[in-house]
Amino acid sequence: MQRREFIAALAATATGARSCGLLRPASAQEAQKVRRVGTLLGWSESSSEFRSYLFAFTQELARLGWVDDRNARIEQRWTNADVKLASDFATELVASKPDVILTSTTPATAALHRETSTIPIVFTVVSDPVGAGFVSSLRRPGGNITGFTHNDPALGGKWLDLLKEIAPSIKRAAIMFNPDTAPGHGNVFLGSFEAAARSLAVEPVTMPVRSVSEIEAAVTALGRERAGLILMDEAFMAVHSRTIIALTLTNNLPAIFVGATFVRDGGLISYGPDFQDIFRRAAGYVDRILRDEKPADLPVQTPTKFETMINLKTAKALGLTVPPKLLATADEVVE
């Protein structure tokens, strides 16, 4: 959906919500002033899935009384998992002096963190905000940044558990990530991944990559070994997910990732938080900041909804039989 299209949808949503008495009316002073909301998103704008996260945010913001091109102006920037681009866009956004900035992914948030200590920032999809230095603690952020962490370090083990459940014959599994874009340079999930590997008698492999050519070489090698693949939940893997899906199918390699797009585009299995829910909740924090609350007083929130998704067509193509228990507990099954 293009920006103008969802602006129209937002206006309709806001009008309907207002007629039902759902909106908290802005004060006369708020109504007179157009508030500027910057967004710095760490993914590719070409992905309908990533655009749907922003749409969920803008819909909820409209429900709360802030409608784009009416009493709010929402400015979008997408980094395509490019660290240099994130830095350049962060400089531009801060120079434009918005009232608040919504950001997603650790690299994009880090770029903004370097640029300003005064403009309020609400982050989403950041795995370790304390370790990254964005906040002093989850309960008391203590500065101009707060937001919504989306992961737990224990997910590294959960991903391997699910991969082993759907592909029980694997004896070796790799976790792939880009050290330049992954949280903690990739270290956040490694402890739980390696612990799960020991308990499941699977050989763990750490597989850092920084380019498509390195991804291709790594997936091809794993396919020859009849191994399994975990794609770490980070921006570089997300941006290149379609390439990785094609490579896993060509090389008969079972893989797990995070996000509905991965499964709907042909990936085998996904497990992770409901990102649209996170972005809707982030709109609530932006609303509170626009009404003069301080990020330092808003504790960092954790996910409340997780989703498991399975592609049965891909499972069949890989020669896998999905256990009935796993099918019964899946939130979405693509056939």
C-alpha positions as CSV (number, residue, x, y, z in Angstrom):
1,M,0.0,0.0,0.0
2,Q,1.4,3.4,-1.0
3,R,1.6,6.3,1.5
4,R,-1.3,8.2,-0.1
5,E,-3.5,5.1,0.0
6,F,-3.1,4.4,3.6
7,I,-3.5,8.1,4.5
8,A,-7.0,7.9,3.0
9,A,-7.6,4.7,4.9
10,L,-6.5,6.4,8.1
11,A,-8.8,9.3,7.6
12,A,-11.7,7.0,7.2
13,T,-10.7,5.0,10.2
14,A,-10.4,8.1,12.3
15,T,-13.8,9.5,11.2
16,G,-15.5,6.2,12.1
17,A,-13.8,6.0,15.4
18,R,-14.7,9.6,16.3
19,S,-18.4,9.0,15.4
20,C,-18.4,6.0,17.9
21,G,-16.8,8.1,20.6
22,L,-13.6,6.2,20.6
23,L,-11.2,9.1,20.2
24,R,-9.8,11.1,23.0
25,P,-10.3,14.7,21.8
26,A,-7.2,16.8,21.5
27,S,-7.2,20.1,23.4
28,A,-7.8,23.3,21.4
29,Q,-4.1,24.1,21.6
30,E,-3.2,20.6,20.2
31,A,-5.8,20.9,17.5
32,Q,-4.3,24.2,16.3
33,K,-0.7,22.8,16.0
34,V,0.3,20.1,13.6
35,R,2.6,17.7,15.4
36,R,5.5,16.2,13.5
37,V,6.2,12.5,13.9
38,G,9.4,11.2,12.3
39,T,9.8,7.5,11.5
40,L,13.1,5.7,10.8
41,L,12.4,2.1,9.9
42,G,15.3,-0.4,9.5
43,W,13.8,-2.4,6.7
44,S,12.8,-2.1,3.0
45,E,9.7,-0.1,2.0
46,S,9.1,-2.5,-0.9
47,S,7.9,-5.2,1.6
48,S,4.1,-5.2,2.1
49,E,4.7,-6.9,5.5
50,F,6.9,-4.1,6.8
51,R,4.6,-1.4,5.4
52,S,1.8,-3.2,7.3
53,Y,3.6,-2.6,10.6
54,L,3.7,1.1,9.9
55,F,0.1,1.1,8.8
56,A,-0.9,-0.5,12.2
57,F,1.0,2.3,13.9
58,T,-0.7,5.1,11.9
59,Q,-4.1,3.5,12.3
60,E,-3.8,3.4,16.1
61,L,-2.4,6.9,16.2
62,A,-5.4,8.1,14.2
63,R,-7.7,6.3,16.6
64,L,-6.0,8.2,19.4
65,G,-6.7,11.5,17.7
66,W,-3.6,12.1,15.5
67,V,-4.4,11.9,11.8
68,D,-1.7,12.3,9.2
69,D,-2.1,15.5,7.1
70,R,-4.7,16.8,9.6
71,N,-3.3,17.5,13.0
72,A,-0.2,15.3,12.5
73,R,2.5,15.0,9.9
74,I,4.2,11.6,9.6
75,E,7.5,11.5,7.8
76,Q,8.8,8.1,6.6
77,R,12.4,7.0,6.1
78,W,13.4,3.4,5.3
79,T,17.0,2.2,5.7
80,N,16.9,-1.1,3.8
81,A,19.2,-2.5,6.6
82,D,21.9,-0.1,5.4
83,V,23.9,1.2,8.4
84,K,25.3,4.2,6.4
85,L,21.8,5.1,5.2
86,A,20.4,4.9,8.8
87,S,23.1,7.3,9.9
88,D,22.3,9.8,7.1
89,F,18.6,9.6,7.7
90,A,19.0,10.0,11.4
91,T,21.0,13.2,10.8
92,E,18.2,14.5,8.5
93,L,15.4,13.7,10.9
94,V,17.1,15.2,13.9
95,A,17.9,18.4,12.0
96,S,14.2,18.7,11.0
97,K,13.3,18.8,14.8
98,P,10.2,16.6,14.9
99,D,8.1,16.3,18.1
100,V,8.9,12.6,18.4
101,I,10.5,9.9,16.4
102,L,9.4,6.3,16.0
103,T,12.2,3.9,15.0
104,S,12.6,0.2,14.4
105,T,15.6,-2.2,14.7
106,T,18.8,-1.7,16.7
107,P,20.9,-0.1,14.0
108,A,18.3,2.6,13.2
109,T,17.8,3.3,16.9
110,A,21.5,3.5,17.4
111,A,21.9,6.0,14.6
112,L,19.3,8.3,16.3
113,H,20.8,7.8,19.7
114,R,24.1,9.1,18.4
115,E,22.4,12.2,17.0
116,T,20.1,13.5,19.8
117,S,19.7,13.3,23.6
118,T,16.7,15.6,23.6
119,I,14.1,14.7,20.9
120,P,11.8,11.9,22.3
121,I,12.4,8.5,20.6
122,V,10.1,5.5,20.7
123,F,11.8,2.3,19.5
124,T,10.3,-1.0,18.3
125,V,12.0,-4.3,17.3
126,V,15.1,-3.8,19.5
127,S,16.3,-6.9,21.2
128,D,18.6,-5.5,23.9
129,P,17.9,-1.8,24.6
130,V,19.9,-1.9,27.9
131,G,22.9,-3.7,26.3
132,A,22.8,-1.3,23.4
133,G,23.0,1.7,25.8
134,F,19.6,3.2,24.7
135,V,18.1,3.0,28.2
136,S,19.4,2.7,31.8
137,S,16.9,0.0,32.6
138,L,13.7,-1.4,31.3
139,R,11.7,0.0,34.3
140,R,13.4,3.4,34.3
141,P,14.7,4.3,30.8
142,G,16.1,7.6,32.2
143,G,16.6,9.6,29.0
144,N,14.9,10.6,25.8
145,I,14.4,7.0,24.6
146,T,11.9,4.3,25.5
147,G,9.9,1.8,23.5
148,F,9.1,-1.9,22.9
149,T,11.7,-4.6,22.9
150,H,10.5,-7.6,20.9
151,N,12.7,-10.5,21.9
152,D,14.1,-12.5,24.7
153,P,17.6,-14.1,24.6
154,A,15.9,-17.5,25.2
155,L,14.4,-17.3,21.7
156,G,17.7,-18.8,20.2
157,G,16.8,-22.0,22.0
158,K,13.1,-21.9,21.1
159,W,14.0,-21.5,17.4
160,L,16.2,-24.6,17.5
161,D,13.5,-26.6,19.4
162,L,10.9,-25.8,16.7
163,L,13.3,-26.5,13.9
164,K,14.3,-29.9,15.4
165,E,10.6,-30.7,15.9
166,I,9.7,-30.1,12.3
167,A,12.9,-31.6,10.9
168,P,13.9,-34.2,13.5
169,S,16.7,-35.8,11.3
170,I,19.0,-32.7,11.5
171,K,22.2,-33.3,13.4
172,R,23.8,-29.9,12.6
173,A,22.2,-26.4,12.7
174,A,23.6,-23.0,11.9
175,I,22.4,-19.6,13.1
176,M,23.0,-16.9,10.5
177,F,23.3,-13.2,11.0
178,N,25.1,-10.1,10.0
179,P,27.3,-8.9,12.8
180,D,27.0,-5.3,11.7
181,T,23.2,-5.2,12.1
182,A,22.4,-8.0,14.6
183,P,21.7,-7.1,18.2
184,G,24.9,-7.4,20.3
185,H,26.7,-8.2,17.0
186,G,24.9,-11.5,17.0
187,N,25.7,-12.5,20.6
188,V,22.2,-12.0,22.2
189,F,20.7,-15.3,21.1
190,L,23.8,-17.5,20.9
191,G,23.8,-18.7,24.5
192,S,20.3,-20.2,24.4
193,F,20.9,-21.5,20.9
194,E,24.1,-23.4,22.0
195,A,22.4,-24.6,25.2
196,A,19.5,-26.0,23.2
197,A,21.9,-27.6,20.7
198,R,23.6,-29.5,23.5
199,S,20.3,-30.8,24.9
200,L,19.1,-31.9,21.5
201,A,22.4,-33.5,20.4
202,V,22.7,-31.1,17.5
203,E,26.0,-29.5,16.5
204,P,25.7,-25.7,16.7
205,V,27.3,-23.5,14.0
206,T,27.6,-19.8,14.2
207,M,27.4,-18.3,10.7
208,P,28.1,-14.5,10.3
209,V,27.5,-13.1,6.8
210,R,27.7,-9.6,5.4
211,S,26.6,-10.0,1.8
212,V,24.3,-11.9,-0.5
213,S,27.3,-13.8,-1.9
214,E,28.2,-15.0,1.6
215,I,24.6,-16.0,2.2
216,E,24.6,-18.1,-1.0
217,A,27.9,-19.8,-0.1
218,A,26.7,-20.6,3.4
219,V,23.3,-22.0,2.5
220,T,24.8,-24.1,-0.3
221,A,27.3,-25.6,2.1
222,L,24.6,-26.3,4.7
223,G,22.4,-28.0,2.1
224,R,25.2,-30.4,1.2
225,E,25.4,-31.3,4.9
226,R,21.7,-31.9,5.4
227,A,21.7,-29.4,8.2
228,G,19.2,-26.9,9.5
229,L,19.2,-23.1,9.4
230,I,18.1,-20.4,11.9
231,L,17.9,-16.9,10.5
232,M,18.5,-14.6,13.4
233,D,15.8,-12.0,13.9
234,E,17.6,-8.9,12.6
235,A,17.2,-6.4,9.8
236,F,19.8,-7.8,7.3
237,M,18.2,-11.2,7.4
238,A,14.7,-9.7,7.0
239,V,15.6,-7.6,4.0
240,H,17.2,-10.6,2.2
241,S,14.6,-13.1,3.3
242,R,13.2,-13.8,-0.2
243,T,16.7,-14.6,-1.5
244,I,17.3,-16.9,1.5
245,I,13.9,-18.7,1.0
246,A,14.8,-19.4,-2.6
247,L,18.2,-20.7,-1.6
248,T,16.8,-23.0,1.2
249,L,14.3,-24.5,-1.2
250,T,17.0,-25.1,-3.9
251,N,19.3,-26.7,-1.4
252,N,16.6,-28.7,0.4
253,L,17.4,-26.9,3.7
254,P,14.8,-26.6,6.5
255,A,15.0,-23.1,8.0
256,I,13.2,-21.0,10.7
257,F,12.8,-17.2,10.9
258,V,10.7,-14.6,12.5
259,G,7.7,-12.9,10.7
260,A,4.6,-13.8,8.7
261,T,6.2,-12.7,5.4
262,F,8.8,-15.5,5.6
263,V,6.2,-18.2,5.7
264,R,3.8,-16.6,3.2
265,D,6.7,-16.1,0.8
266,G,7.5,-19.8,1.0
267,G,9.7,-20.2,4.1
268,L,9.1,-23.3,6.2
269,I,8.4,-22.1,9.7
270,S,8.4,-18.8,11.7
271,Y,8.2,-18.1,15.4
272,G,8.3,-14.7,17.0
273,P,6.3,-11.7,18.4
274,D,3.3,-10.2,16.7
275,F,5.0,-7.1,15.1
276,Q,1.8,-5.3,14.2
277,D,0.7,-5.5,17.8
278,I,4.0,-4.0,18.9
279,F,3.6,-1.1,16.5
280,R,0.0,-0.5,17.6
281,R,1.2,-0.3,21.2
282,A,4.0,2.0,20.2
283,A,1.4,4.5,18.9
284,G,0.1,4.7,22.5
285,Y,3.5,5.9,23.7
286,V,3.8,8.4,20.9
287,D,0.4,9.7,21.8
288,R,1.4,10.1,25.5
289,I,4.6,11.9,24.5
290,L,2.7,14.3,22.2
291,R,0.5,15.0,25.3
292,D,3.6,16.0,27.2
293,E,4.7,12.8,29.0
294,K,8.4,12.1,29.1
295,P,10.1,9.0,27.7
296,A,12.1,8.7,30.9
297,D,8.8,8.0,32.7
298,L,7.5,5.4,30.3
299,P,9.0,1.9,31.0
300,V,10.2,-0.3,28.2
301,Q,7.6,-2.8,27.3
302,T,8.0,-6.5,26.3
303,P,5.9,-8.5,23.7
304,T,2.6,-9.8,24.8
305,K,1.7,-11.9,21.7
306,F,3.8,-14.5,19.9
307,E,3.0,-16.4,16.7
308,T,3.9,-19.7,15.1
309,M,3.4,-20.0,11.4
310,I,4.0,-23.1,9.1
311,N,4.0,-23.5,5.3
312,L,2.7,-27.1,4.6
313,K,3.6,-26.8,0.9
314,T,7.2,-26.1,1.7
315,A,7.3,-28.9,4.3
316,K,6.1,-31.3,1.6
317,A,8.7,-30.0,-0.9
318,L,11.4,-30.6,1.7
319,G,10.1,-34.1,2.4
320,L,9.0,-33.2,5.9
321,T,5.9,-34.3,7.9
322,V,4.7,-31.7,10.3
323,P,3.8,-33.2,13.7
324,P,0.1,-32.9,14.5
325,K,0.8,-31.3,17.8
326,L,2.8,-28.5,16.0
327,L,0.0,-28.0,13.5
328,A,-2.6,-27.8,16.2
329,T,-0.8,-25.0,18.1
330,A,0.2,-23.0,15.0
331,D,-1.4,-19.5,14.6
332,E,-1.4,-19.7,10.9
333,V,-0.9,-22.6,8.4
334,V,-0.2,-21.9,4.7
335,E,-1.3,-24.7,2.5
